[in-house]
C-alpha cells in the first residue's frame, strides 16, 4: 500500500456517498412521505442516515488526503503501510452506520472503523512530526 489505493477507494467511496446524499435529498423533498421524513430531521432513521452520509464523505476525503500525502512522502514517513491500511479500514465506520440502519447489523463495524481512522490520523501526525527530509537536512 503506497497511497494509490487510498486515493482510488476514497474517490469511489465519496461518489457512492454523494449518490446516497442525493437519495436523502429525494426523500426529504420529493418522496411521497417527504414531510414526515423532513420532520424526523434530528432523530431516528433520518438522523442515522445523515450520519452515514456525512461520515462517508469525510472518511473518503481523509483517504484521498492521506493517500496523496503517502504518495509524496512515503520515503520519508514511518508507518506508511499501517497508516494506509488503517485509513481504508476506517471506511467501515460509515458503512457500519449504514448497515446498522438498513440491515440491522450490530455497530461493531462502526467502532472498528472509528478506531482505525482515528489511529491512522494520529499515526500520520506522529510520522510527520518525525519527518525525515532527504534534502540536505531541511525541515
C-alpha positions in Angstrom: 0.0 0.0 0.0 1.5 3.3 -1.1 -1.4 5.7 -1.1 -2.7 4.9 -4.5 -5.4 2.6 -3.2 -6.4 5.2 -0.6 -7.0 7.8 -3.3 -8.9 5.4 -5.6 -11.1 3.9 -2.8 -11.6 7.4 -1.4 -12.9 8.7 -4.6 -15.1 5.7 -5.2 -16.5 5.9 -1.7 -17.1 9.6 -2.0 -19.0 9.1 -5.2 -21.2 6.4 -3.5 -21.9 8.5 -0.5 -22.7 11.5 -2.8 -25.3 9.4 -4.6 -26.6 8.4 -1.2 -26.9 12.1 -0.4 -28.9 12.7 -3.5 -31.2 9.9 -2.3 -31.6 11.7 1.0 -32.5 14.9 -0.8 -35.1 13.0 -2.8 -36.5 11.5 0.5 -36.6 15.0 2.1 -38.1 16.9 -0.8 -39.8 14.7 -3.4 -40.8 11.3 -1.9 -44.5 10.7 -1.0 -43.7 10.9 2.7 -41.2 13.8 2.4 -42.9 15.9 5.1 -42.7 13.1 7.6 -39.1 12.4 6.6 -38.2 16.1 7.0 -39.9 16.3 10.4 -37.7 13.5 11.7 -34.6 15.5 10.9 -32.9 15.2 14.3 -33.9 11.7 15.4 -34.5 8.2 14.1 -33.6 6.9 10.7 -33.2 10.3 9.2 -30.5 11.3 11.7 -28.6 8.0 11.3 -28.8 8.3 7.5 -27.3 11.8 7.7 -24.5 10.4 10.0 -23.7 7.7 7.4 -23.7 10.3 4.6 -21.5 12.9 6.4 -19.0 10.4 7.8 -18.8 8.5 4.5 -17.8 11.7 2.7 -15.5 12.8 5.5 -13.7 9.5 5.7 -13.5 9.2 1.9 -11.9 12.7 1.8 -9.5 11.7 4.6 -8.4 8.7 2.5 -7.8 10.9 -0.5 -5.7 13.3 1.5 -3.8 10.5 3.3 -3.2 8.7 0.0 -1.9 11.9 -1.6 0.5 12.5 1.3 1.7 8.9 1.3 2.4 9.0 -2.4 4.5 12.1 -2.0 6.2 11.4 1.3 6.2 7.7 1.8 10.0 7.5 1.6 10.3 10.0 4.5 7.5 8.7 6.7 7.5 5.8 9.2 4.5 3.5 9.4 3.2 4.5 5.9 1.8 1.0 5.3 -0.1 1.0 8.6 -1.4 4.5 8.0 -2.7 3.4 4.6 -4.4 0.3 5.8 -5.9 1.9 8.9 -7.4 4.7 6.8 -9.0 2.2 4.4 -10.3 0.1 7.3 -11.7 3.4 8.7 -14.3 3.3 6.0 -16.0 0.6 8.0 -17.4 3.3 10.2 -19.8 5.0 7.8 -20.5 1.6 6.1 -21.3 0.3 9.6 -23.7 3.1 10.3 -25.4 2.3 7.0 -25.6 -1.5 7.6 -26.8 -0.9 11.2 -29.6 1.4 9.9 -30.8 -0.7 6.9 -29.7 -4.3 7.7 -30.0 -4.2 11.5 -26.3 -5.3 11.9 -24.6 -4.6 15.2 -22.5 -1.5 15.5 -19.1 -3.4 15.7 -18.1 -2.1 12.3 -18.8 1.5 13.4 -16.4 1.0 16.3 -13.7 -0.7 14.3 -13.8 2.0 11.6 -13.8 4.8 14.0 -10.8 3.4 15.9 -9.0 2.6 12.7 -9.4 6.1 11.2 -8.5 7.8 14.4 -5.4 5.7 14.7 -4.5 6.4 11.1 -4.8 10.2 11.7 -2.8 10.1 15.0 0.0 7.9 13.4 0.1 10.3 10.4 0.6 13.2 12.7 3.3 11.4 14.7 5.0 10.4 11.5 5.0 14.0 10.2 6.4 15.3 13.5 9.3 12.8 13.0 9.5 13.5 9.3 12.9 12.7 7.8 13.9 15.0 5.0 16.3 13.7 2.4 17.1 17.2 1.0 20.2 18.5 2.8 18.7 18.4 6.3 15.8 20.8 5.6 12.8 20.6 7.8 
